[in-house]
Amino acid sequence: MNPQKIRVVVTGAAGQMGRIVVGAVSAADDMELLGVVDPLFGSAVAHPEATGALGSVPSFEALENALDALEADVVVDFSLAEGARRNITVALENGVSPVVGTTGLTKEDFERFAAEAEALGVPAFVAPNFALGAVLMMLLSQQAARHFPDAEIIELHHEHKKDAPSGTAKRTADLIAEVWRETAVKDAHAPAEAAQAADAVPTHSVRLPGIIAEQQVIFGALGQTLTIEHRTTSRESFMPGVLLAVRKVRSLQGFVVGLENIL
């Protein structure tokens, strides 16, 4: 092992996103792919055709086994929500920083992970979306919310996506509602939605084949609408953000949510 490189384990490695992450990490000059984890793997070697890695790497069915056998710095998790909940805790308890792109996690999950990261002194990072364009869409929506009193979100994903609304839609709604709540404090004439929780922003989910990921945020006001839209045409669009998070997570403090916080 090269101690100068960031030592990475990828969980959910047999999935569509996991395989792309494995390929990106194994191709990065400053990272070393130590192993891959997925319930579909036994204790045998996971070959390149199974994971997208540039070479054969040790594979494990459970993250606990991988971290017992390997000296990792970072765990990248693109699994399912149930598995991610366990993987994040396991990583933190082993002093390994998780970088998480798994969706379906709740605010309660985030609160628990933040407490665990703080107590254990291990930094962690979660992003609902690792695409730069999606992050800009969310930030622009936050700005637009200062000027538009009403909005709705339409998010579209492939038919195999388990959760709805998506993590990106939830995060966008959070940012819009945060602005509306601030406005309500300052302006007695602010819309009623401003004083409500993030789910006051109506969100519509579409699950169809032929789609990877899309989101529209539609703002309305007297005589006009404004639509902010992002469309993912390839899952490779997430990889620069994932690699950036791997490089930066160990320098963070506590539990950080959102790619915009490390750009």
N, C-alpha and C positions, 0 to 999 in steps of 0.2 A: 504494500500500500504506500502511496505517496502522501506524506503528512501535509504537503503543501496544498493538496487538493481537498475540496469539500466532499466528505464521504456521505453518500446518499443511499437510502433505501426507499423504494417505491412500493406503496401498497395499492391494491386494486389494479395490479399490473396486467391482468388478463383482459381488462375492459378496453373499450375503444379509446378513451382518454388516457388510461393507464399505459397502454402500449406506446402512444405518442410521447408521453412524458418519459418513459424508459428510453426511447430512442434519442430524445433531446438531451437528457442527462448524460447518457453514455457518449454522446458526440461532443459534449462541452469540454473544452480544454482544461478548465479549472475545477472539474468535478470528477469524482470516481463513483461509478455505480457499483455498490457493494453487493446488493441483492435485491430480489423482488419478492413481493408477498401477495398472495391471493388464495382464497379458499379452494380455488380450482387446482392449485399446485400441490404436489406431494413434496417429499423431501429430495426429489431428484433435481437435476440441473434443468433450468428453464432455457431452452435454446432460442437463438435469435428469431426463428420463424414463429415462436410462441409469444414473444414479448416485444420485438422491435429493437432489442439491444444489438450493439455492434459485435458482441461476443457472448458466449455462454456465461451465465452468472448463477450463483446459488439461489435457489427458490425455496420458499417456506409457505406453509398454509396459514400461519399465525405470526403476527408481528412480534409477540413475546419471544418466539423461537429465534427469529432473525436477530433481534437485539441482544439475545444471549450469546449468539455466535459471532456477531459482527460489531465493530467499534464505529458506529455511525455518528455523524454530526447532525444530520437532517433526515426526517422522514417526510416524503411527499405523498399525500393521501388523496387519491381520486377513486374512492370506493363508494359504497352506499352508506346512507346516514347511520344506520344501526352499527355497521362496522367501524365507521369513522369515529363515533362516540367512544368506542373502546380503544381504537388506535391512538387517538389524541392523548387519552389518559395514560396509556402504556408508554408512549413516547416521552411524555413529560416526566413520568416516574423514573424513567431511565436516563434522564438528563439530556434527551435528544429533542431538538426543536422541530415541531410539526409545521409543515406548510400544507394548507388544506384547501382543496378546490371542490370538495364534495358538497353537494347541495342537500337541502332537506333538514339542515340543522336549525334549531330554534333559538330564540333569544335566551331562553332558560339554559340551553346548552352553552351558549356563549358566556353567560354569567358564571356557570360552573367552571368552564375552562379557564376563564380569566382568574378566578380564585385559585385554581390549581397552579396555573403558571406563576402567579404572584407568590404563593406559598412555597413552591419548589425552586423559584428563582430561575426558571427556564423560559426564554422567550418563545412565542408562538405566533403564527400568522395564518389568517383565514381571508380568502377573497371570494365573494359571490361570483365574480367574473374576472378572468385574467387578461382579457383582450383590452388593449389600450383604447380602442374606439368605444367599447362599452363603458369604460370608466369615464371617458369624456361625455358620453351621453348622460350618465348619471349626474355629473357635475353641472352640465348645461341645464339639465332639468331642475336642479336645485336653484340655479340662477333665475330660470324662467318663473319658478314658483313665487318669486318675490313680486312679480308683476301680473300674474294670472291667478284669478281666484278659484278656478276649477280645472281639474285634470282627470284623465283616465289613462290606464296603462293596458296595452295589449301585448302579451308575450306569446311567442310561437316557438315550439320545439318539436323535435322528432318524436315519433310515437312511443319510443321506449323510455322516455324520461319519466322517472318515478314520481317526482314531486310537482305540485302545482299549488300556488304560483311558484315560479322559479325564484332562486335566491337573488338573482339580479333584479327581478320585479319587486321583491320585498325590500331590497336595499334602496331602490329608487323611490318607493313609496315612503320609506323612512325619511329619506333626505327631503322630499317634498313636504311631508307633514311636519318635519322639524322647522322648516322655514315658515309654514303656516302658523304653527304654534307661537313662534317668535313674533310674527305679525299680529297675532291676536292679542298678545300682551301689550303691544304698542298702539294698536288701533281698535277701538271699540266697534268699528264698522267692518271688521274683518269677517270673512265667511265663517259659517258655523263649523265647517270642516276643520278649520284651523285649531279649534280647541279639542279635537278628537284625536284618537290614536292613528297610527300609520295605515291601518286597514280601512280608514275613511276614504282613501284614494281607491276608487273602483278599479279592480284588476281582472282582466279576462285572459284565460289560458286556452291555447290551441295546441293540440297534439296531433300531428299528421306526418305521414311518410313524405320524404322529399325535402324536409326542413332540417337544418342543423340547429340554429338559434337565431331568433329575431326579436326585437322589441321596439314598440312605438309608444312614445309618451305624448299624448295629445292634450294640449292646453286650450281652453276656450275662454273667450271674453266677448263683450258686446261687439258684434259685427266682425269677428275674426277668430281664427284658430291658428295654433302653432304646433307642428309635429316635429319631434326630435326622434330620429330612427337610427337603429344600428342593426346591421345584418352580418351574421357570421357565415362565410362561405367555405371555411375550412377550419378544422380543429387546430391546425398548426398555428392559427392566429393567437392561441393562448400561450404558446411556448415562451416567447420573450418575457412575458410577465411571470411565468412560473420560474424560469431561470433567475430572473431578477430577485424574486422572493427567496429562493434558495441562497443566493449570494448575500442577502441582507438580513435574513431572519435572526442570525446569531448576534447581530449588533442591536437588535431592538430591545425595548423594555416592555416586559409583560406580554399581554395578549393584544395583538393589533388586528383590526378588521378593515379591509379595503385596500386595493392596490394604490389608490390615490395617496395613501399615507406613506408610501415608500418610493414614489416616483421622483 
